[in-house]
Amino acid sequence: MPLGSVRPSPLVEQAAARLREQITSGAWPVGTRLPGETTLARELGVGRSTVREALRALAGAGLVRPRQGAGVFVTATEPAEDWPTRLRRAAVTDVYEVRTAVEVHAARLAAHRRTPDDITAMERALAGRLAAADADDTAFVDADIAFHAAVVAAAHNPVLADLFREFTPVLRDGLTDLLTLTTLRTEDPATGHDAHAALLRAVARGDAEEAARILGAELEDPFGGARG
């Protein structure tokens, strides 16, 4: 199919979209060597610098890859999903399995690495969670996640902290739905408080295995009454 020239602004996005159409439609199958920058620039009606930026965007999406001295080749017909997008599409149970691995290890590390400031932050978050017992489910879930985030932060591992932040939107939706569909908070507005308090104490006294055990049990049965 002919590429057709693009209209002004934003040229790079438009050029990338036209090139992506050629790839995703199958006009340029995997393994195809793309025309040179000069040819693409002429067909699209843009400058070579615009084509170069468009190709860089496609490479970032995993659709093409430049080969030194050989040109740019198609490597996939569908763009690679980034991590946040994949998480949004994932089943809550799948996310929980990975969350458990991340948080249980973080709890172990927190027990070894926590500082007085970390314990203060955890105590403040636990108090906030207890205070949120009188709030709606969404506010309570936010307070619960804030406590877990404080535990992860106490591990002092930025990669674990980043992973937990990526999970947060999926966790927030899943836990809110869980509370909406159950009577956990009707029976106990601060459901799970004792387990969270025990986790804090285990981290504070440096008991890594007990911290991991408490957190692992809680994540198997979030809020102490239903599996998430």
C-alpha positions as CSV (number, residue, x, y, z in Angstrom):
1,M,0.0,0.0,0.0
2,P,1.3,3.6,-0.7
3,L,2.4,5.4,2.4
4,G,1.0,8.8,1.5
5,S,2.3,12.1,2.7
6,V,1.5,13.3,6.2
7,R,0.1,16.7,7.4
8,P,2.0,19.0,9.7
9,S,2.1,18.6,13.5
10,P,3.0,16.4,15.2
11,L,5.0,15.0,12.3
12,V,7.0,12.4,14.2
13,E,3.8,10.8,15.7
14,Q,2.1,10.8,12.3
15,A,5.1,9.3,10.5
16,A,5.5,6.7,13.2
17,A,1.8,5.8,12.8
18,R,2.1,5.4,9.1
19,L,5.1,3.2,9.4
20,R,3.4,1.2,12.1
21,E,0.4,0.6,9.8
22,Q,2.7,-0.9,7.2
23,I,4.1,-3.3,9.8
24,T,0.9,-4.3,11.7
25,S,-1.0,-4.8,8.5
26,G,1.6,-7.3,7.3
27,A,2.7,-5.1,4.4
28,W,6.2,-5.3,5.9
29,P,6.5,-8.8,7.5
30,V,9.0,-9.7,10.2
31,G,12.5,-9.8,8.7
32,T,11.7,-7.1,6.1
33,R,14.4,-4.5,5.6
34,L,12.7,-1.1,5.6
35,P,13.4,1.4,2.8
36,G,16.2,3.9,3.5
37,E,15.6,7.1,5.4
38,T,15.8,9.1,2.2
39,T,13.1,7.0,0.5
40,L,10.8,7.0,3.6
41,A,11.2,10.8,3.9
42,R,10.3,11.3,0.3
43,E,7.2,9.1,0.5
44,L,6.0,10.6,3.8
45,G,6.7,14.1,2.8
46,V,8.9,14.8,5.8
47,G,12.5,15.4,6.6
48,R,15.0,12.6,7.3
49,S,15.3,13.7,11.0
50,T,11.5,13.1,11.4
51,V,11.9,9.7,9.9
52,R,14.8,9.0,12.2
53,E,12.7,9.9,15.3
54,A,9.8,7.9,14.0
55,L,12.0,4.8,13.6
56,R,13.4,5.3,17.0
57,A,9.8,5.3,18.4
58,L,9.1,2.1,16.6
59,A,12.3,0.5,17.9
60,G,11.2,1.5,21.4
61,A,8.0,-0.4,20.8
62,G,9.9,-3.4,19.8
63,L,8.7,-3.3,16.2
64,V,12.0,-2.7,14.4
65,R,15.7,-3.0,15.1
66,P,18.6,-1.3,13.3
67,R,21.5,-3.4,12.2
68,Q,24.8,-1.7,11.9
69,G,25.6,-1.3,8.2
70,A,22.6,-3.3,7.1
71,G,19.6,-1.0,7.7
72,V,16.4,-1.2,9.8
73,F,14.5,-4.5,10.0
74,V,11.0,-5.5,11.2
75,T,11.3,-7.6,14.3
76,A,7.6,-7.9,15.4
77,T,4.1,-7.1,14.0
78,E,2.6,-6.1,17.4
79,P,4.1,-3.5,19.7
80,A,5.5,-4.9,23.0
81,E,3.3,-4.0,26.0
82,D,5.0,-2.0,28.7
83,W,4.9,-3.3,32.3
84,P,2.1,-1.1,33.6
85,T,-0.1,-2.0,30.6
86,R,0.5,-5.7,31.2
87,L,-0.3,-5.4,34.9
88,R,-3.6,-3.6,34.1
89,R,-4.6,-6.5,31.9
90,A,-3.4,-9.2,34.3
91,A,-5.8,-11.2,36.5
92,V,-5.7,-10.1,40.1
93,T,-4.7,-13.6,41.3
94,D,-1.7,-13.5,39.0
95,V,-0.7,-10.1,40.4
96,Y,-1.1,-11.4,43.9
97,E,1.3,-14.3,43.3
98,V,4.0,-11.9,42.2
99,R,3.1,-9.4,44.9
100,T,3.6,-12.1,47.5
101,A,7.0,-12.8,46.2
102,V,8.0,-9.1,46.2
103,E,6.5,-8.2,49.6
104,V,7.5,-11.3,51.6
105,H,11.1,-10.8,50.5
106,A,10.8,-7.1,51.2
107,A,9.6,-7.9,54.8
108,R,12.7,-10.1,55.4
109,L,15.0,-7.3,54.2
110,A,13.0,-4.7,56.2
111,A,13.6,-6.7,59.4
112,H,17.4,-6.5,58.7
113,R,17.6,-3.0,57.3
114,R,14.9,-0.9,59.0
115,T,15.9,2.4,60.6
116,P,14.1,4.3,63.4
117,D,12.6,6.5,60.7
118,D,11.2,3.4,58.9
119,I,9.6,2.1,62.1
120,T,8.1,5.6,62.7
121,A,6.7,5.6,59.2
122,M,5.2,2.1,59.6
123,E,3.7,3.1,62.9
124,R,2.2,6.2,61.4
125,A,0.8,4.1,58.5
126,L,-0.6,1.6,60.8
127,A,-2.4,4.3,62.8
128,G,-3.7,5.7,59.5
129,R,-5.0,2.3,58.6
130,L,-6.8,2.0,62.0
131,A,-8.2,5.5,61.6
132,A,-9.6,4.6,58.2
133,A,-11.8,1.9,59.7
134,D,-14.5,4.6,59.9
135,A,-14.0,5.5,56.2
136,D,-15.4,3.9,53.1
137,D,-13.8,0.9,51.4
138,T,-11.7,2.9,49.0
139,A,-10.1,5.0,51.7
140,F,-9.5,1.9,53.8
141,V,-7.8,0.1,51.0
142,D,-5.6,3.2,50.3
143,A,-4.6,3.2,54.0
144,D,-3.8,-0.5,53.9
145,I,-1.6,-0.1,50.8
146,A,0.2,2.8,52.4
147,F,1.1,0.5,55.3
148,H,2.4,-2.2,53.0
149,A,4.3,0.5,51.0
150,A,6.0,1.6,54.3
151,V,7.2,-2.0,54.9
152,V,8.6,-2.3,51.4
153,A,10.3,1.1,51.7
154,A,12.0,-0.2,54.9
155,A,13.7,-2.8,52.7
156,H,15.7,0.0,51.1
157,N,15.7,-1.7,47.8
158,P,14.6,0.8,45.1
159,V,13.7,-2.0,42.6
160,L,11.3,-3.7,45.0
161,A,9.8,-0.3,45.8
162,D,9.3,0.4,42.1
163,L,7.7,-3.0,41.5
164,F,5.3,-2.4,44.4
165,R,4.3,1.0,43.0
166,E,3.6,-0.6,39.7
167,F,1.3,-3.1,41.4
168,T,-0.6,-0.5,43.3
169,P,-3.4,0.4,40.8
170,V,-4.3,-3.3,40.2
171,L,-4.1,-4.0,44.0
172,R,-6.3,-1.0,44.8
173,D,-9.0,-2.1,42.4
174,G,-8.9,-5.7,43.4
175,L,-8.9,-5.1,47.1
176,T,-11.7,-2.6,46.8
177,D,-13.8,-5.1,44.9
178,L,-13.0,-7.7,47.5
179,L,-14.3,-5.6,50.3
180,T,-17.4,-4.6,48.3
181,L,-18.3,-8.2,47.7
182,T,-17.8,-9.4,51.2
183,T,-18.9,-8.5,54.7
184,L,-15.4,-8.4,56.2
185,R,-15.6,-4.7,57.2
186,T,-19.2,-5.0,58.4
187,E,-18.0,-7.5,61.0
188,D,-14.6,-5.8,61.7
189,P,-14.1,-2.3,60.2
190,A,-10.4,-2.5,60.8
191,T,-10.1,-6.1,59.5
192,G,-6.6,-7.5,59.6
193,H,-5.3,-4.9,62.1
194,D,-3.8,-7.5,64.5
195,A,-1.8,-9.2,61.7
196,H,-0.5,-5.8,60.5
197,A,0.5,-4.8,64.0
198,A,2.3,-8.1,64.5
199,L,4.1,-7.6,61.2
200,L,5.3,-4.2,62.4
201,R,6.5,-5.7,65.7
202,A,8.4,-8.5,63.9
203,V,10.1,-6.0,61.6
204,A,10.9,-3.7,64.6
205,R,12.7,-6.4,66.5
206,G,14.5,-7.7,63.5
207,D,12.7,-11.1,63.2
208,A,13.0,-11.6,59.5
209,E,11.4,-15.1,59.3
210,E,8.5,-14.1,61.5
211,A,7.9,-11.0,59.4
212,A,7.9,-13.1,56.2
213,R,5.6,-15.7,57.8
214,I,3.0,-13.1,58.9
215,L,3.0,-11.2,55.6
216,G,2.9,-14.4,53.6
217,A,-0.1,-15.7,55.6
218,E,-1.9,-12.3,55.2
219,L,-1.4,-12.2,51.4
220,E,-2.7,-15.7,51.1
221,D,-5.9,-14.5,52.8
222,P,-6.0,-10.7,52.4
223,F,-7.9,-8.9,55.2
224,G,-8.2,-12.2,57.0
225,G,-11.3,-13.6,55.5
226,A,-11.3,-14.1,51.7
227,R,-8.7,-14.8,49.1
228,G,-7.9,-12.0,46.7
